[in-house]
Amino acid sequence: MVEPEAEHRKTAGCKTEVSEIVQTSQSADVTAAVSAACNTINAFPSKNVRGTWVRTGGIIGVAVNEATVGNGATTTANQIWLRPFINGVALNPATDGGKTIISWTCGPSDTGQNPLPKSLLPGSCRG
């Protein structure tokens, strides 16, 4: 399992950055600003994290460092995604600027996008 506390610290800053970009925007379209947030892929910001980035829809991607996580994490099975929601609806960066992100869901990335095995997810992402 990825260290939950270390994982939380790395993603908390990114969640805050995305939330602030969306909430403080004077424009409804925050697509470009959200896409530019939190890009540390292959920067190895911690022992178990290869990097972070923001995908379409404001989804934060976290790639684990498969060399240190092991136990089934590979270059094709190493991603966790955090999805932002506004009042129960997934964020739409093209129209949701100025709104408040209310919640986030966490889990393995979608099929075909290198999902981390569920057994390696932090407890808070196993939902």
N, CA, C and O atoms as a printed pandas DataFrame, in Angstrom:
     atom_number atom_name residue_name chain_id  residue_number  x_coord  y_coord  z_coord
0              1         N          MET        A               1    0.836   -1.171    0.000
1              2        CA          MET        A               1    0.000    0.000    0.000
2              3         C          MET        A               1    0.887    1.242    0.000
3              4         O          MET        A               1    1.928    1.274    0.656
4              5         N          VAL        A               2    0.462    2.264   -0.743
5              6        CA          VAL        A               2    1.161    3.539   -0.754
6              7         C          VAL        A               2    0.967    4.181    0.617
7              8         O          VAL        A               2   -0.108    4.069    1.206
8              9         N          GLU        A               3    1.994    4.850    1.128
9             10        CA          GLU        A               3    1.910    5.470    2.447
10            11         C          GLU        A               3    0.821    6.536    2.436
11            12         O          GLU        A               3    0.990    7.564    1.780
12            13         N          PRO        A               4   -0.300    6.326    3.144
13            14        CA          PRO        A               4   -1.411    7.269    3.093
14            15         C          PRO        A               4   -1.040    8.690    3.507
15            16         O          PRO        A               4   -1.469    9.645    2.860
16            17         N          GLU        A               5   -0.262    8.848    4.559
17            18        CA          GLU        A               5    0.062   10.202    5.010
18            19         C          GLU        A               5    0.922   10.954    3.999
19            20         O          GLU        A               5    0.675   12.128    3.726
20            21         N          ALA        A               6    1.930   10.284    3.442
21            22        CA          ALA        A               6    2.779   10.934    2.438
22            23         C          ALA        A               6    1.959   11.275    1.206
23            24         O          ALA        A               6    2.097   12.360    0.641
24            25         N          GLU        A               7    1.115   10.358    0.795
25            26        CA          GLU        A               7    0.252   10.581   -0.367
26            27         C          GLU        A               7   -0.667   11.764   -0.124
27            28         O          GLU        A               7   -0.856   12.609   -0.999
28            29         N          HIS        A               8   -1.233   11.814    1.063
29            30        CA          HIS        A               8   -2.156   12.897    1.401
30            31         C          HIS        A               8   -1.460   14.251    1.328
31            32         O          HIS        A               8   -2.023   15.201    0.783
32            33         N          ARG        A               9   -0.258   14.357    1.862
33            34        CA          ARG        A               9    0.459   15.632    1.837
34            35         C          ARG        A               9    0.737   16.086    0.414
35            36         O          ARG        A               9    0.628   17.273    0.108
36            37         N          LYS        A              10    1.094   15.150   -0.458
37            38        CA          LYS        A              10    1.420   15.512   -1.835
38            39         C          LYS        A              10    0.188   15.954   -2.611
39            40         O          LYS        A              10    0.273   16.866   -3.433
40            41         N          THR        A              11   -0.949   15.326   -2.365
41            42        CA          THR        A              11   -2.146   15.670   -3.123
42            43         C          THR        A              11   -2.924   16.819   -2.512
43            44         O          THR        A              11   -3.661   17.501   -3.225
44            45         N          ALA        A              12   -2.785   17.055   -1.210
45            46        CA          ALA        A              12   -3.538   18.126   -0.563
46            47         C          ALA        A              12   -3.202   19.477   -1.178
47            48         O          ALA        A              12   -4.098   20.288   -1.414
48            49         N          GLY        A              13   -1.939   19.728   -1.437
49            50        CA          GLY        A              13   -1.544   20.995   -2.049
50            51         C          GLY        A              13   -2.109   21.148   -3.446
51            52         O          GLY        A              13   -2.505   22.245   -3.843
52            53         N          CYS        A              14   -2.149   20.071   -4.186
53            54        CA          CYS        A              14   -2.680   20.111   -5.542
54            55         C          CYS        A              14   -4.196   20.327   -5.515
55            56         O          CYS        A              14   -4.724   21.103   -6.312
56            57         N          LYS        A              15   -4.887   19.654   -4.613
57            58        CA          LYS        A              15   -6.331   19.851   -4.482
58            59         C          LYS        A              15   -6.627   21.302   -4.133
59            60         O          LYS        A              15   -7.568   21.889   -4.666
60            61         N          THR        A              16   -5.835   21.883   -3.246
61            62        CA          THR        A              16   -6.016   23.281   -2.874
62            63         C          THR        A              16   -5.789   24.181   -4.076
63            64         O          THR        A              16   -6.561   25.111   -4.312
64            65         N          GLU        A              17   -4.734   23.912   -4.839
65            66        CA          GLU        A              17   -4.426   24.733   -6.013
66            67         C          GLU        A              17   -5.566   24.699   -7.028
67            68         O          GLU        A              17   -5.995   25.746   -7.514
68            69         N          VAL        A              18   -6.055   23.509   -7.350
69            70        CA          VAL        A              18   -7.158   23.384   -8.309
70            71         C          VAL        A              18   -8.410   24.077   -7.764
71            72         O          VAL        A              18   -9.081   24.810   -8.491
72            73         N          SER        A              19   -8.721   23.849   -6.498
73            74        CA          SER        A              19   -9.906   24.474   -5.889
74            75         C          SER        A              19   -9.831   25.991   -5.954
75            76         O          SER        A              19  -10.816   26.648   -6.290
76            77         N          GLU        A              20   -8.670   26.555   -5.635
77            78        CA          GLU        A              20   -8.511   28.011   -5.656
78            79         C          GLU        A              20   -8.610   28.568   -7.070
79            80         O          GLU        A              20   -9.199   29.629   -7.277
80            81         N          ILE        A              21   -8.045   27.868   -8.037
81            82        CA          ILE        A              21   -8.139   28.316   -9.431
82            83         C          ILE        A              21   -9.603   28.403   -9.851
83            84         O          ILE        A              21  -10.033   29.395  -10.441
84            85         N          VAL        A              22  -10.351   27.369   -9.545
85            86        CA          VAL        A              22  -11.762   27.324   -9.942
86            87         C          VAL        A              22  -12.555   28.383   -9.187
87            88         O          VAL        A              22  -13.266   29.180   -9.800
88            89         N          GLN        A              23  -12.440   28.399   -7.871
89            90        CA          GLN        A              23  -13.276   29.274   -7.050
90            91         C          GLN        A              23  -13.003   30.757   -7.267
91            92         O          GLN        A              23  -13.938   31.557   -7.240
92            93         N          THR        A              24  -11.760   31.141   -7.480
93            94        CA          THR        A              24  -11.439   32.565   -7.582
94            95         C          THR        A              24  -11.471   33.109   -9.004
95            96         O          THR        A              24  -11.197   34.289   -9.219
96            97         N          SER        A              25  -11.793   32.281   -9.956
97            98        CA          SER        A              25  -11.807   32.725  -11.352
98            99         C          SER        A              25  -12.924   33.726  -11.625
99           100         O          SER        A              25  -14.046   33.580  -11.140
100          101         N          GLN        A              26  -12.593   34.734  -12.404
101          102        CA          GLN        A              26  -13.586   35.702  -12.860
102          103         C          GLN        A              26  -14.240   35.237  -14.158
103          104         O          GLN        A              26  -15.206   35.839  -14.627
104          105         N          SER        A              27  -13.706   34.163  -14.733
105          106        CA          SER        A              27  -14.197   33.610  -15.993
106          107         C          SER        A              27  -14.813   32.240  -15.735
107          108         O          SER        A              27  -14.360   31.502  -14.860
108          109         N          ALA        A              28  -15.841   31.907  -16.494
109          110        CA          ALA        A              28  -16.457   30.582  -16.361
110          111         C          ALA        A              28  -15.530   29.480  -16.859
111          112         O          ALA        A              28  -15.576   28.357  -16.358
112          113         N          ASP        A              29  -14.688   29.793  -17.842
113          114        CA          ASP        A              29  -13.801   28.787  -18.433
114          115         C          ASP        A              29  -12.437   28.826  -17.750
115          116         O          ASP        A              29  -11.678   29.783  -17.901
116          117         N          VAL        A              30  -12.143   27.771  -16.998
117          118        CA          VAL        A              30  -10.860   27.664  -16.292
118          119         C          VAL        A              30  -10.022   26.505  -16.838
119          120         O          VAL        A              30   -9.084   26.047  -16.186
120          121         N          THR        A              31  -10.367   26.041  -18.031
121          122        CA          THR        A              31   -9.715   24.868  -18.610
122          123         C          THR        A              31   -8.197   25.004  -18.646
123          124         O          THR        A              31   -7.486   24.121  -18.167
124          125         N          ALA        A              32   -7.696   26.101  -19.211
125          126        CA          ALA        A              32   -6.244   26.279  -19.354
126          127         C          ALA        A              32   -5.563   26.397  -17.993
127          128         O          ALA        A              32   -4.512   25.795  -17.772
128          129         N          ALA        A              33   -6.148   27.162  -17.088
129          130        CA          ALA        A              33   -5.534   27.359  -15.767
130          131         C          ALA        A              33   -5.496   26.055  -14.975
131          132         O          ALA        A              33   -4.492   25.746  -14.334
132          133         N          VAL        A              34   -6.583   25.295  -15.018
133          134        CA          VAL        A              34   -6.629   24.028  -14.286
134          135         C          VAL        A              34   -5.633   23.041  -14.882
135          136         O          VAL        A              34   -4.954   22.323  -14.148
136          137         N          SER        A              35   -5.544   23.002  -16.199
137          138        CA          SER        A              35   -4.619   22.064  -16.860
138          139         C          SER        A              35   -3.161   22.355  -16.533
139          140         O          SER        A              35   -2.328   21.449  -16.576
140          141         N          ALA        A              36   -2.841   23.601  -16.208
141          142        CA          ALA        A              36   -1.460   23.978  -15.912
142          143         C          ALA        A              36   -1.078   23.752  -14.446
143          144         O          ALA        A              36    0.088   23.895  -14.077
144          145         N          ALA        A              37   -2.043   23.406  -13.629
145          146        CA          ALA        A              37   -1.792   23.245  -12.191
146          147         C          ALA        A              37   -1.049   21.950  -11.886
147          148         O          ALA        A              37   -1.213   20.947  -12.581
148          149         N          CYS        A              38   -0.246   21.984  -10.856
149          150        CA          CYS        A              38    0.303   20.784  -10.201
150          151         C          CYS        A              38    1.117   19.851  -11.081
151          152         O          CYS        A              38    1.173   18.657  -10.786
152          153         N          ASN        A              39    1.728   20.310  -12.106
153          154        CA          ASN        A              39    2.440   19.406  -13.002
154          155         C          ASN        A              39    3.841   19.118  -12.485
155          156         O          ASN        A              39    4.761   19.918  -12.661
156          157         N          THR        A              40    3.990   17.954  -11.838
157          158        CA          THR        A              40    5.304   17.536  -11.336
158          159         C          THR        A              40    5.672   16.146  -11.846
159          160         O          THR        A              40    6.483   15.456  -11.230
160          161         N          ILE        A              41    5.082   15.732  -12.967
161          162        CA          ILE        A              41    5.315   14.367  -13.435
162          163         C          ILE        A              41    6.808   14.126  -13.682
163          164         O          ILE        A              41    7.502   14.962  -14.260
164          165         N          ASN        A              42    7.269   12.991  -13.241
165          166        CA          ASN        A              42    8.677   12.590  -13.303
166          167         C          ASN        A              42    9.609   13.506  -12.515
167          168         O          ASN        A              42   10.818   13.516  -12.747
168          169         N          ALA        A              43    9.047   14.273  -11.585
169          170        CA          ALA        A              43    9.869   15.108  -10.708
170          171         C          ALA        A              43   10.157   14.387   -9.390
171          172         O          ALA        A              43   10.979   14.850   -8.599
172          173         N          PHE        A              44    9.487   13.261   -9.149
173          174        CA          PHE        A              44    9.652   12.457   -7.939
174          175         C          PHE        A              44    9.653   13.331   -6.677
175          176         O          PHE        A              44   10.660   13.420   -5.974
176          177         N          PRO        A              45    8.494   13.982   -6.396
177          178        CA          PRO        A              45    8.435   14.863   -5.226
178          179         C          PRO        A              45    8.525   14.135   -3.889
179          180         O          PRO        A              45    8.712   14.776   -2.854
180          181         N          SER        A              46    8.394   12.818   -3.891
181          182        CA          SER        A              46    8.586   12.042   -2.670
182          183         C          SER        A              46    9.042   10.638   -3.046
183          184         O          SER        A              46    9.055   10.266   -4.219
184          185         N          LYS        A              47    9.409    9.882   -2.048
185          186        CA          LYS        A              47    9.921    8.522   -2.263
186          187         C          LYS        A              47    8.945    7.658   -3.067
187          188         O          LYS        A              47    9.364    6.923   -3.960
188          189         N          ASN        A              48    7.666    7.741   -2.762
189          190        CA          ASN        A              48    6.688    6.858   -3.384
190          191         C          ASN        A              48    5.850    7.503   -4.486
191          192         O          ASN        A              48    4.971    6.850   -5.048
192          193         N          VAL        A              49    6.104    8.771   -4.803
193          194        CA          VAL        A              49    5.325    9.457   -5.835
194          195         C          VAL        A              49    6.238    9.872   -6.980
195          196         O          VAL        A              49    7.225   10.583   -6.788
196          197         N          ARG        A              50    5.885    9.413   -8.174
197          198        CA          ARG        A              50    6.615    9.790   -9.381
198          199         C          ARG        A              50    6.279   11.224   -9.771
199          200         O          ARG        A              50    7.147   11.979  -10.210
200          201         N          GLY        A              51    5.006   11.593   -9.607
201          202        CA          GLY        A              51    4.599   12.951   -9.930
202          203         C          GLY        A              51    3.091   13.108   -9.959
203          204         O          GLY        A              51    2.343   12.145   -9.793
204          205         N          THR        A              52    2.658   14.352  -10.174
205          206        CA          THR        A              52    1.246   14.684  -10.257
206          207         C          THR        A              52    0.997   15.537  -11.484
207          208         O          THR        A              52    1.926   16.136  -12.026
208          209         N          TRP        A              53   -0.238   15.598  -11.922
209          210        CA          TRP        A              53   -0.655   16.438  -13.044
210          211         C          TRP        A              53   -2.161   16.584  -12.957
211          212         O          TRP        A              53   -2.812   15.897  -12.170
212          213         N          VAL        A              54   -2.721   17.485  -13.769
213          214        CA          VAL        A              54   -4.166   17.648  -13.815
214          215         C          VAL        A              54   -4.647   17.289  -15.208
215          216         O          VAL        A              54   -4.159   17.812  -16.210
216          217         N          ARG        A              55   -5.618   16.383  -15.247
217          218        CA          ARG        A              55   -6.212   15.905  -16.499
218          219         C          ARG        A              55   -7.441   16.733  -16.852
219          220         O          ARG        A              55   -7.863   17.608  -16.096
220          221         N          THR        A              56   -7.997   16.435  -18.010
221          222        CA          THR        A              56   -9.262   17.017  -18.415
222          223         C          THR        A              56  -10.292   16.811  -17.315
223          224         O          THR        A              56  -10.349   15.738  -16.715
224          225         N          GLY        A              57  -11.090   17.808  -17.048
225          226        CA          GLY        A              57  -12.105   17.692  -16.006
226          227         C          GLY        A              57  -11.586   18.037  -14.627
227          228         O          GLY        A              57  -12.295   17.865  -13.636
228          229         N          GLY        A              58  -10.346   18.527  -14.548
229          230        CA          GLY        A              58   -9.778   18.882  -13.253
230          231         C          GLY        A              58   -9.364   17.682  -12.420
231          232         O          GLY        A              58   -9.090   17.815  -11.228
232          233         N          ILE        A              59   -9.317   16.509  -13.043
233          234        CA          ILE        A              59   -8.926   15.290  -12.336
234          235         C          ILE        A              59   -7.427   15.335  -12.044
235          236         O          ILE        A              59   -6.613   15.524  -12.947
236          237         N          ILE        A              60   -7.081   15.162  -10.786
237          238        CA          ILE        A              60   -5.671   15.138  -10.402
238          239         C          ILE        A              60   -5.173   13.706  -10.555
239          240         O          ILE        A              60   -5.733   12.774   -9.978
240          241         N          GLY        A              61   -4.129   13.548  -11.331
241          242        CA          GLY        A              61   -3.496   12.248  -11.498
242          243         C          GLY        A              61   -2.258   12.177  -10.626
243          244         O          GLY        A              61   -1.485   13.132  -10.541
244          245         N          VAL        A              62   -2.082   11.053   -9.989
245          246        CA          VAL        A              62   -0.890   10.805   -9.176
246          247         C          VAL        A              62   -0.290    9.497   -9.671
247          248         O          VAL        A              62   -0.952    8.459   -9.657
248          249         N          ALA        A              63    0.946    9.548  -10.104
249          250        CA          ALA        A              63    1.652    8.326  -10.504
250          251         C          ALA        A              63    2.582    7.945   -9.370
251          252         O          ALA        A              63    3.414    8.741   -8.934
252          253         N          VAL        A              64    2.431    6.716   -8.898
253          254        CA          VAL        A              64    3.321    6.250   -7.844
254          255         C          VAL        A              64    4.652    5.820   -8.450
255          256         O          VAL        A              64    4.736    5.489   -9.633
256          257         N          ASN        A              65    5.667    5.831   -7.633
257          258        CA          ASN        A              65    6.990    5.375   -8.048
258          259         C          ASN        A              65    7.012    3.859   -7.899
259          260         O          ASN        A              65    7.210    3.332   -6.804
260          261         N          GLU        A              66    6.808    3.174   -9.005
261          262        CA          GLU        A              66    6.692    1.717   -8.956
262          263         C          GLU        A              66    7.953    1.045   -8.421
263          264         O          GLU        A              66    7.886   -0.074   -7.912
264          265         N          ALA        A              67    9.088    1.706   -8.528
265          266        CA          ALA        A              67   10.338    1.124   -8.033
266          267         C          ALA        A              67   10.343    1.023   -6.505
267          268         O          ALA        A              67   10.930    0.094   -5.949
268          269         N          THR        A              68    9.695    1.973   -5.824
269          270        CA          THR        A              68    9.682    1.929   -4.363
270          271         C          THR        A              68    8.395    1.336   -3.801
271          272         O          THR        A              68    8.402    0.795   -2.695
272          273         N          VAL        A              69    7.293    1.425   -4.539
273          274        CA          VAL        A              69    6.018    0.888   -4.060
274          275         C          VAL        A              69    5.975   -0.627   -4.247
275          276         O          VAL        A              69    5.563   -1.358   -3.346
276          277         N          GLY        A              70    6.404   -1.097   -5.430
277          278        CA          GLY        A              70    6.442   -2.541   -5.692
278          279         C          GLY        A              70    5.089   -3.208   -5.508
279          280         O          GLY        A              70    4.054   -2.564   -5.683
280          281         N          ASN        A              71    5.081   -4.479   -5.161
281          282        CA          ASN        A              71    3.864   -5.237   -4.845
282          283         C          ASN        A              71    2.765   -5.120   -5.898
283          284         O          ASN        A              71    1.586   -5.060   -5.550
284          285         N          GLY        A              72    3.127   -5.089   -7.159
285          286        CA          GLY        A              72    2.122   -5.016   -8.220
286          287         C          GLY        A              72    2.049   -3.672   -8.910
287          288         O          GLY        A              72    1.390   -3.550   -9.943
288          289         N          ALA        A              73    2.711   -2.656   -8.369
289          290        CA          ALA        A              73    2.773   -1.369   -9.055
290          291         C          ALA        A              73    3.805   -1.495  -10.169
291          292         O          ALA        A              73    4.945   -1.892   -9.925
292          293         N          THR        A              74    3.405   -1.158  -11.380
293          294        CA          THR        A              74    4.295   -1.210  -12.532
294          295         C          THR        A              74    4.112    0.047  -13.354
295          296         O          THR        A              74    3.260    0.874  -13.028
296          297         N          THR        A              75    4.880    0.211  -14.401
297          298        CA          THR        A              75    4.723    1.393  -15.251
298          299         C          THR        A              75    3.386    1.409  -15.964
299          300         O          THR        A              75    2.975    2.447  -16.483
300          301         N          THR        A              76    2.696    0.271  -15.999
301          302        CA          THR        A              76    1.362    0.240  -16.603
302          303         C          THR        A              76    0.266    0.031  -15.554
303          304         O          THR        A              76   -0.890   -0.210  -15.903
304          305         N          ALA        A              77    0.622    0.120  -14.293
305          306        CA          ALA        A              77   -0.350    0.009  -13.196
306          307         C          ALA        A              77    0.147    0.861  -12.037
307          308         O          ALA        A              77    0.602    0.339  -11.019
308          309         N          ASN        A              78    0.052    2.199  -12.204
309          310        CA          ASN        A              78    0.655    3.075  -11.204
310          311         C          ASN        A              78   -0.098    4.382  -10.935
311          312         O          ASN        A              78    0.468    5.287  -10.322
312          313         N          GLN        A              79   -1.351    4.509  -11.374
313          314        CA          GLN        A              79   -2.026    5.791  -11.236
314          315         C          GLN        A              79   -3.234    5.772  -10.303
315          316         O          GLN        A              79   -4.035    4.838  -10.286
316          317         N          ILE        A              80   -3.323    6.859   -9.524
317          318        CA          ILE        A              80   -4.467    7.164   -8.676
318          319         C          ILE        A              80   -5.047    8.465   -9.223
319          320         O          ILE        A              80   -4.303    9.375   -9.590
320          321         N          TRP        A              81   -6.367    8.552   -9.275
321          322        CA          TRP        A              81   -7.015    9.789   -9.724
322          323         C          TRP        A              81   -7.903   10.347   -8.632
323          324         O          TRP        A              81   -8.582    9.604   -7.924
324          325         N          LEU        A              82   -7.891   11.672   -8.502
325          326        CA          LEU        A              82   -8.779   12.377   -7.590
326          327         C          LEU        A              82   -9.689   13.262   -8.442
327          328         O          LEU        A              82   -9.215   14.103   -9.205
328          329         N          ARG        A              83  -11.003   13.063   -8.303
329          330        CA          ARG        A              83  -11.976   13.772   -9.141
330          331         C          ARG        A              83  -12.723   14.813   -8.310
331          332         O          ARG        A              83  -13.253   14.494   -7.246
332          333         N          PRO        A              84  -12.768   16.077   -8.799
333          334        CA          PRO        A              84  -13.497   17.127   -8.082
334          335         C          PRO        A              84  -14.979   17.163   -8.456
335          336         O          PRO        A              84  -15.355   16.913   -9.601
336          337         N          PHE        A              85  -15.815   17.485   -7.451
337          338        CA          PHE        A              85  -17.261   17.580   -7.658
338          339         C          PHE        A              85  -17.812   18.876   -7.072
339          340         O          PHE        A              85  -17.373   19.347   -6.023
340          341         N          ILE        A              86  -18.773   19.428   -7.775
341          342        CA          ILE        A              86  -19.508   20.598   -7.316
342          343         C          ILE        A              86  -20.958   20.163   -7.158
343          344         O          ILE        A              86  -21.630   19.851   -8.141
344          345         N          ASN        A              87  -21.438   20.144   -5.918
345          346        CA          ASN        A              87  -22.817   19.715   -5.630
346          347         C          ASN        A              87  -23.148   18.372   -6.266
347          348         O          ASN        A              87  -24.217   18.208   -6.854
348          349         N          GLY        A              88  -22.233   17.412   -6.150
349          350        CA          GLY        A              88  -22.479   16.058   -6.632
350          351         C          GLY        A              88  -22.268   15.844   -8.120
351          352         O          GLY        A              88  -22.467   14.735   -8.614
352          353         N          VAL        A              89  -21.870   16.880   -8.843
353          354        CA          VAL        A              89  -21.645   16.785  -10.284
354          355         C          VAL        A              89  -20.158   17.005  -10.558
355          356         O          VAL        A              89  -19.545   17.912   -9.994
356          357         N          ALA        A              90  -19.583   16.176  -11.422
357          358        CA          ALA        A              90  -18.164   16.314  -11.758
358          359         C          ALA        A              90  -17.870   17.711  -12.302
359          360         O          ALA        A              90  -18.664   18.272  -13.058
360          361         N          LEU        A              91  -16.730   18.262  -11.911
361          362        CA          LEU        A              91  -16.304   19.577  -12.375
362          363         C          LEU        A              91  -16.248   19.623  -13.896
363          364         O          LEU        A              91  -15.749   18.697  -14.536
364          365         N          ASN        A              92  -16.762   20.701  -14.466
365          366        CA          ASN        A              92  -16.621   20.983  -15.894
366          367         C          ASN        A              92  -15.808   22.263  -15.999
367          368         O          ASN        A              92  -16.361   23.351  -15.834
368          369         N          PRO        A              93  -14.493   22.163  -16.273
369          370        CA          PRO        A              93  -13.650   23.358  -16.297
370          371         C          PRO        A              93  -14.069   24.398  -17.337
371          372         O          PRO        A              93  -13.700   25.566  -17.214
372          373         N          ALA        A              94  -14.821   24.006  -18.344
373          374        CA          ALA        A              94  -15.252   24.954  -19.369
374          375         C          ALA        A              94  -16.365   25.877  -18.877
375          376         O          ALA        A              94  -16.585   26.944  -19.451
376          377         N          THR        A              95  -17.076   25.468  -17.806
377          378        CA          THR        A              95  -18.221   26.272  -17.364
378          379         C          THR        A              95  -18.289   26.532  -15.862
379          380         O          THR        A              95  -19.144   27.301  -15.424
380          381         N          ASP        A              96  -17.424   25.925  -15.061
381          382        CA          ASP        A              96  -17.569   25.988  -13.609
382          383         C          ASP        A              96  -16.661   26.977  -12.898
383          384         O          ASP        A              96  -16.584   26.964  -11.669
384          385         N          GLY        A              97  -15.964   27.844  -13.648
385          386        CA          GLY        A              97  -15.146   28.859  -13.008
386          387         C          GLY        A              97  -15.996   29.738  -12.103
387          388         O          GLY        A              97  -17.106   30.122  -12.473
388          389         N          GLY        A              98  -15.482   30.059  -10.919
389          390        CA          GLY        A              98  -16.202   30.874   -9.954
390          391         C          GLY        A              98  -17.038   30.064   -8.982
391          392         O          GLY        A              98  -17.576   30.613   -8.021
392          393         N          LYS        A              99  -17.152   28.777   -9.216
393          394        CA          LYS        A              99  -17.921   27.908   -8.319
394          395         C          LYS        A              99  -16.990   27.259   -7.294
395          396         O          LYS        A              99  -15.768   27.345   -7.417
396          397         N          THR        A             100  -17.567   26.615   -6.293
397          398        CA          THR        A             100  -16.794   25.998   -5.217
398          399         C          THR        A             100  -16.817   24.476   -5.342
399          400         O          THR        A             100  -17.883   23.863   -5.399
400          401         N          ILE        A             101  -15.644   23.886   -5.383
401          402        CA          ILE        A             101  -15.542   22.426   -5.356
402          403         C          ILE        A             101  -15.920   21.978   -3.952
403          404         O          ILE        A             101  -15.329   22.416   -2.965
404          405         N          ILE        A             102  -16.914   21.100   -3.879
405          406        CA          ILE        A             102  -17.446   20.664   -2.591
406          407         C          ILE        A             102  -16.778   19.384   -2.110
407          408         O          ILE        A             102  -16.538   19.217   -0.914
408          409         N          SER        A             103  -16.477   18.477   -3.043
409          410        CA          SER        A             103  -15.925   17.185   -2.626
410          411         C          SER        A             103  -15.004   16.617   -3.704
411          412         O          SER        A             103  -14.977   17.071   -4.848
412          413         N          TRP        A             104  -14.255   15.606   -3.282
413          414        CA          TRP        A             104  -13.341   14.885   -4.171
414          415         C          TRP        A             104  -13.564   13.393   -3.981
415          416         O          TRP        A             104  -13.821   12.943   -2.864
416          417         N          THR        A             105  -13.469   12.623   -5.059
417          418        CA          THR        A             105  -13.438   11.174   -4.926
418          419         C          THR        A             105  -12.044   10.708   -5.294
419          420         O          THR        A             105  -11.333   11.375   -6.046
420          421         N          CYS        A             106  -11.663    9.580   -4.770
421          422        CA          CYS        A             106  -10.325    9.064   -4.982
422          423         C          CYS        A             106  -10.412    7.599   -5.342
423          424         O          CYS        A             106  -11.208    6.859   -4.765
424          425         N          GLY        A             107   -9.594    7.173   -6.298
425          426        CA          GLY        A             107   -9.567    5.771   -6.670
426          427         C          GLY        A             107   -8.547    5.525   -7.761
427          428         O          GLY        A             107   -7.835    6.440   -8.176
428          429         N          PRO        A             108   -8.479    4.289   -8.225
429          430        CA          PRO        A             108   -7.543    4.005   -9.318
430          431         C          PRO        A             108   -7.988    4.746  -10.572
431          432         O          PRO        A             108   -9.167    5.066  -10.723
432          433         N          SER        A             109   -7.053    5.017  -11.467
433          434        CA          SER        A             109   -7.411    5.673  -12.721
434          435         C          SER        A             109   -8.341    4.781  -13.527
435          436         O          SER        A             109   -8.518    3.603  -13.216
436          437         N          ASP        A             110   -8.930    5.355  -14.561
437          438        CA          ASP        A             110   -9.841    4.590  -15.410
438          439         C          ASP        A             110   -9.107    3.463  -16.133
439          440         O          ASP        A             110   -7.895    3.528  -16.337
440          441         N          THR        A             111   -9.850    2.444  -16.512
441          442        CA          THR        A             111   -9.297    1.337  -17.291
442          443         C          THR        A             111   -8.610    1.901  -18.526
443          444         O          THR        A             111   -9.139    2.797  -19.184
444          445         N          GLY        A             112   -7.440    1.377  -18.835
445          446        CA          GLY        A             112   -6.675    1.855  -19.975
446          447         C          GLY        A             112   -5.771    3.033  -19.657
447          448         O          GLY        A             112   -5.032    3.502  -20.524
448          449         N          GLN        A             113   -5.822    3.514  -18.423
449          450        CA          GLN        A             113   -5.014    4.660  -18.004
450          451         C          GLN        A             113   -4.060    4.288  -16.874
451          452         O          GLN        A             113   -3.768    5.115  -16.010
452          453         N          ASN        A             114   -3.580    3.070  -16.875
453          454        CA          ASN        A             114   -2.599    2.594  -15.896
454          455         C          ASN        A             114   -3.089    2.618  -14.448
455          456         O          ASN        A             114   -2.400    3.152  -13.578
456          457         N          PRO        A             115   -4.275    2.045  -14.170
457          458        CA          PRO        A             115   -4.787    2.089  -12.800
458          459         C          PRO        A             115   -3.929    1.299  -11.813
459          460         O          PRO        A             115   -3.498    0.181  -12.093
460          461         N          LEU        A             116   -3.697    1.903  -10.670
461          462        CA          LEU        A             116   -2.985    1.233   -9.584
462          463         C          LEU        A             116   -3.891    0.136   -9.023
463          464         O          LEU        A             116   -5.086    0.370   -8.842
464          465         N          PRO        A             117   -3.358   -1.046   -8.746
465          466        CA          PRO        A             117   -4.196   -2.099   -8.155
466          467         C          PRO        A             117   -4.861   -1.609   -6.864
467          468         O          PRO        A             117   -4.232   -0.926   -6.056
468          469         N          LYS        A             118   -6.129   -1.961   -6.681
469          470        CA          LYS        A             118   -6.876   -1.505   -5.505
470          471         C          LYS        A             118   -6.195   -1.876   -4.202
471          472         O          LYS        A             118   -6.309   -1.148   -3.216
472          473         N          SER        A             119   -5.487   -3.000   -4.183
473          474        CA          SER        A             119   -4.813   -3.425   -2.949
474          475         C          SER        A             119   -3.706   -2.465   -2.531
475          476         O          SER        A             119   -3.285   -2.480   -1.374
476          477         N          LEU        A             120   -3.227   -1.632   -3.451
477          478        CA          LEU        A             120   -2.154   -0.687   -3.141
478          479         C          LEU        A             120   -2.654    0.728   -2.870
479          480         O          LEU        A             120   -1.866    1.605   -2.516
480          481         N          LEU        A             121   -3.949    0.956   -3.032
481          482        CA          LEU        A             121   -4.494    2.288   -2.811
482          483         C          LEU        A             121   -4.432    2.658   -1.332
483          484         O          LEU        A             121   -4.554    1.791   -0.467
484          485         N          PRO        A             122   -4.240    3.956   -1.039
485          486        CA          PRO        A             122   -4.366    4.401    0.355
486          487         C          PRO        A             122   -5.777    4.051    0.840
487          488         O          PRO        A             122   -6.714    4.008    0.042
488          489         N          GLY        A             123   -5.927    3.809    2.113
489          490        CA          GLY        A             123   -7.221    3.449    2.673
490          491         C          GLY        A             123   -8.331    4.410    2.295
491          492         O          GLY        A             123   -9.461    3.982    2.059
492          493         N          SER        A             124   -8.032    5.710    2.231
493          494        CA          SER        A             124   -9.054    6.711    1.909
494          495         C          SER        A             124   -9.520    6.632    0.462
495          496         O          SER        A             124  -10.518    7.257    0.101
496          497         N          CYS        A             125   -8.816    5.876   -0.370
497          498        CA          CYS        A             125   -9.178    5.768   -1.788
498          499         C          CYS        A             125   -9.844    4.445   -2.140
499          500         O          CYS        A             125  -10.158    4.200   -3.305
500          501         N          ARG        A             126  -10.055    3.619   -1.178
501          502        CA          ARG        A             126  -10.586    2.289   -1.474
502          503         C          ARG        A             126  -12.104    2.253   -1.544
503          504         O          ARG        A             126  -12.683    1.289   -2.044
504          505         N          GLY        A             127  -12.752    3.304   -1.041
505          506        CA          GLY        A             127  -14.191    3.474   -1.070
506          507         C          GLY        A             127  -14.933    2.290   -1.339
507          508         O          GLY        A             127  -16.163    2.329   -1.385
